């Protein structure tokens, strides 16, 4: 498998979470898929997978209106392949193929009347352009999956566009393939949790590993339902050094919102840090509950 395959699996898993919630929340919603081009077959495969997921929710679409925008360069078989997938969709779904790249998204979303209703934007190969981000943030609620080349953090641009919750992870393939940076932005705690769960649940044999941009050592992580906690231990210690003692609840929140890890991973990392003597807890005994205060032991970080 490649990074493209991992990203398609992530999209399928996120659609399984987003679509029923969007249809329950409002009578209309928009899914926008934008591709920078260069891989017409890959673009078509991603859009086809998305339409197959939509078709699985046909019973929930009654009385609702879902608009699907596919913004991509015209591949030779893209219209035909999407046409075949569209044939399986109920009449409540309108699919529009828009020629061009992700820079066409703002115009396409405006024409579709996407603002003010649930909106999920997937922009593959896009730059974090302010106009694109503003258009993606116009949904109520809005979610964005942005895939771009690594080398600059996405968090400042995504939070600046009005998304309060952001996570980012670098996808690094085995071999000579290029790494890709995935940023996810939302205002929903549940959406963020769903993406985190999906990240660690994709095919662990995909030949792709993760790198947490927040980890100064840049260690590569194997995809696993229980990821290796070393980078998270270091990030938790760095957070304790910056802020002083924090409760378990606050550190779980930090892991969810500021690292590639999940809240549950923070508990495992904290248990390991306590066992190694790198941190202390107050009270000293009992369950590691949310109100337990954690403090770093001076000079312990170098041994983690």
MOTA-V807945 format. One record per residue. N is the residue number from 1. RES is the residue in one small letter. D_CENTER is the distance of its C-alpha to the mean C-alpha in Angstrom with 2 decimals. Layout:
BEGIN
n:res:d_center
N:RES:D_CENTER
N:RES:D_CENTER
END
This chain:
BEGIN
n:res:d_center
1:x:19.03
2:x:17.28
3:x:13.93
4:x:14.25
5:x:14.84
6:x:11.88
7:x:9.60
8:x:11.87
9:x:11.65
10:x:7.89
11:x:8.72
12:x:11.74
13:x:10.40
14:x:8.12
15:x:11.30
16:x:13.41
17:x:12.01
18:x:11.81
19:x:15.05
20:x:17.55
21:x:16.51
22:x:16.83
23:x:20.12
24:x:21.44
25:x:20.81
26:x:22.39
27:x:24.70
28:x:22.67
29:x:19.07
30:x:17.57
31:x:15.04
32:x:15.03
33:x:14.32
34:x:15.53
35:x:16.53
36:x:18.44
37:x:20.95
38:x:22.73
39:x:21.69
40:x:22.96
41:x:22.88
42:x:19.23
43:x:18.39
44:x:20.65
45:x:19.23
46:x:15.68
47:x:17.29
48:x:19.67
49:x:17.15
50:x:15.54
51:x:19.12
52:x:20.07
53:x:17.51
54:x:18.88
55:x:22.35
56:x:21.81
57:x:21.56
58:x:24.79
59:x:26.63
60:x:24.27
61:x:24.53
62:x:28.23
63:x:29.05
64:x:25.61
65:x:24.60
66:x:21.40
67:x:21.23
68:x:19.25
69:x:19.37
70:x:19.14
71:x:19.74
72:x:20.98
73:x:24.16
74:x:26.71
75:x:26.66
76:x:29.89
77:x:28.54
78:x:25.46
79:x:27.47
80:x:29.29
81:x:26.33
82:x:24.48
83:x:27.86
84:x:28.27
85:x:24.93
86:x:25.70
87:x:29.03
88:x:27.51
89:x:25.86
90:x:27.76
91:x:29.39
92:x:26.99
93:x:24.34
94:x:25.01
95:x:23.52
96:x:24.16
97:x:23.98
98:x:24.01
99:x:25.33
100:x:23.80
101:x:20.65
102:x:17.72
103:x:20.43
104:x:21.82
105:x:18.94
106:x:20.61
107:x:23.83
108:x:22.41
109:x:20.49
110:x:23.68
111:x:25.84
112:x:23.83
113:x:24.18
114:x:20.49
115:x:20.90
116:x:21.49
117:x:19.86
118:x:16.48
119:x:14.39
120:x:11.18
121:x:11.09
122:x:9.80
123:x:11.60
124:x:12.27
125:x:14.69
126:x:14.85
127:x:15.95
128:x:14.76
129:x:17.96
130:x:18.98
131:x:20.16
132:x:17.00
133:x:14.93
134:x:17.77
135:x:17.84
136:x:14.18
137:x:14.90
138:x:18.01
139:x:16.71
140:x:17.77
141:x:15.21
142:x:12.68
143:x:8.98
144:x:7.69
145:x:5.61
146:x:8.07
147:x:9.49
148:x:12.66
149:x:15.29
150:x:15.18
151:x:17.90
152:x:16.85
153:x:14.31
154:x:11.94
155:x:12.02
156:x:15.57
157:x:15.14
158:x:12.18
159:x:14.11
160:x:17.24
161:x:16.21
162:x:16.17
163:x:12.68
164:x:13.63
165:x:10.43
166:x:8.17
167:x:6.57
168:x:7.06
169:x:8.32
170:x:11.09
171:x:11.83
172:x:15.61
173:x:17.75
174:x:21.19
175:x:23.99
176:x:24.17
177:x:21.07
178:x:19.09
179:x:16.00
180:x:12.88
181:x:10.46
182:x:6.75
183:x:5.83
184:x:3.73
185:x:6.98
186:x:8.91
187:x:12.28
188:x:11.82
189:x:12.04
190:x:11.75
191:x:8.54
192:x:7.06
193:x:9.26
194:x:8.36
195:x:4.81
196:x:6.94
197:x:9.68
198:x:8.33
199:x:7.58
200:x:11.17
201:x:12.68
202:x:12.52
203:x:15.88
204:x:17.11
205:x:19.75
206:x:17.65
207:x:19.18
208:x:15.96
209:x:15.29
210:x:12.81
211:x:13.93
212:x:12.86
213:x:13.84
214:x:15.30
215:x:17.68
216:x:20.87
217:x:22.09
218:x:19.18
219:x:19.69
220:x:18.09
221:x:16.64
222:x:17.29
223:x:14.78
224:x:16.37
225:x:16.24
226:x:18.02
227:x:16.75
228:x:19.46
229:x:19.69
230:x:21.62
231:x:19.14
232:x:18.16
233:x:21.91
234:x:22.48
235:x:19.79
236:x:21.27
237:x:24.71
238:x:23.85
239:x:22.60
240:x:25.86
241:x:27.87
242:x:26.50
243:x:26.79
244:x:29.37
245:x:29.32
246:x:26.34
247:x:26.14
248:x:24.05
249:x:22.18
250:x:21.44
251:x:20.32
252:x:18.01
253:x:16.46
254:x:16.36
255:x:14.56
256:x:11.79
257:x:11.52
258:x:12.77
259:x:11.85
260:x:9.52
261:x:11.72
262:x:12.26
263:x:15.30
264:x:17.36
265:x:17.02
266:x:18.65
267:x:21.62
268:x:22.20
269:x:22.05
270:x:24.40
271:x:26.77
272:x:26.99
273:x:27.64
274:x:30.32
275:x:31.93
276:x:32.20
277:x:33.67
278:x:31.08
279:x:30.58
280:x:32.80
281:x:32.33
282:x:34.34
283:x:35.79
284:x:36.48
285:x:36.59
286:x:34.99
287:x:31.58
288:x:28.60
289:x:27.76
290:x:25.66
291:x:28.69
292:x:29.72
293:x:29.87
294:x:28.76
295:x:30.52
296:x:30.34
297:x:33.55
298:x:34.78
299:x:34.55
300:x:32.58
301:x:29.44
302:x:31.20
303:x:31.65
304:x:28.07
END
